[in-house]
Amino acid sequence: MKAVIPAAGLGTRFLPATKAQPKEMLPVFNKPTIQYVVEEAVSSGIDDILIITGKGKRSIEDHFDRSFELEYILKNSGKTENLKEIEAISDMADIYYVRQKKQKGLGDAISCAKNHIDGEPFVVLLGDTITQSKIPCTKQLMDTFYRHQSTTIAIEKVPDEKIERYGIIKGSKISESVYKIEDMVEKPPINEAPSNLAITGRYILVPEIFDHIEKVQPGVGGEIQLTDAMRSLDEVYGYVFDGKIYDIGNTVEWLKSSIEIALSDEKVKSELKHYLKELLS
Ligand code: UTP
C-alpha cells in the first residue's frame, strides 16, 4: 500500500510557533513530528509515501532530502553516529510531494493524492499526529483492513471534554476492537455526540473516496471534511487501536508527547524524572 501524509494545514491552534514554520516540523523530544509519522509508515512495511504540502512547508522536503554539505562536515569531523542518523532519514522511503493550493480542509488535501494513488486502497497518516505502540498503529490498521476489505479507521475513546475536537462515530461493536460504523459526525457538541469514540488520524481508504470527496459540500469551519466524504461510503470499520495517540496540533498534547517520549529514552530518562519530581514537590 501507498501512504499519504497530509501536512498542508495552517496550524492556527499553534500560533505563533507555526507562523513561519510548519507545525509538522515542530520537534517532539528529539525529532520533528513528521519524522515519527514517516517512521510509522515505514515500519508498517510502506515504502511509497506522498506528503501533501503547501505554502511555507519547504523545510519538510529539505528534512527528508540528502544534505551533502552537512554529511561532508560530519564525516570530516568524525561524527559517525550523527552521520548515520542523518543519512538514514533520507534513505527511509521514496517520498513524493504534491501541493495543496488552498487550505480547504482534510478532504480536499486527500483529493490532491488521487493521481498518485492510482486506484488502490491507501493509508492516510495525519502529519500532526504521533502514535506510540508495540505494533505500529498503521500495521494494526492494515491487518484489520485485510480482514474486512473495506475502509478502516483508527478510533479511540475520548473523555467528554474532548468530543468537540474530533470526528465522532456511531457504530456497533462486532469484535473485541472492531466497530461497524453506521454514521460519523465532525466535531459535534457533546449533547449531540453519538458516542465517545473519536476518529484519530490514521485511515485506510478505498479509492472510491475520491468521488465521494468531490461531492462533499463545505462543512464545519467551511472546510471539505473527510468525515463527510466517508459517511457516504458503503462500509466503514473503526478499529480501537492498541497504543497511544498524540495530536500535536494541540499545545498541551504536544508537551505531553515530548515528555512521555523523552521518559522512554534511556539517556535522558533519569535526569528528566528527577527534574519533574523536584518541580512538582
Ligand atoms: P488539522 O485540522 O489538525 O490541521 O488537520 P490545521 O488545519 O493545520 O490545524 P488548525 O486547526 O489550523 O490548528 C490535520 C492534518 O491535516 C492537514 C494538516 O496539516 C494536519 O497534518 N491538513 C489540514 C491539510 O493538509 N490541509 C488542510 O486544508 C487542512
Boltz pocket constraint, residues with backbone or C-beta under 6 A from the ligand:
constraints:
  - pocket:
      binder: B
      contacts: [[A, 6], [A, 7], [A, 8], [A, 9], [A, 10], [A, 11], [A, 12], [A, 13], [A, 14], [A, 24], [A, 52], [A, 100], [A, 102], [A, 103], [A, 104], [A, 105], [A, 106], [A, 108], [A, 109], [A, 126], [A, 127], [A, 128], [A, 129], [A, 249]]
      max_distance: 6.0
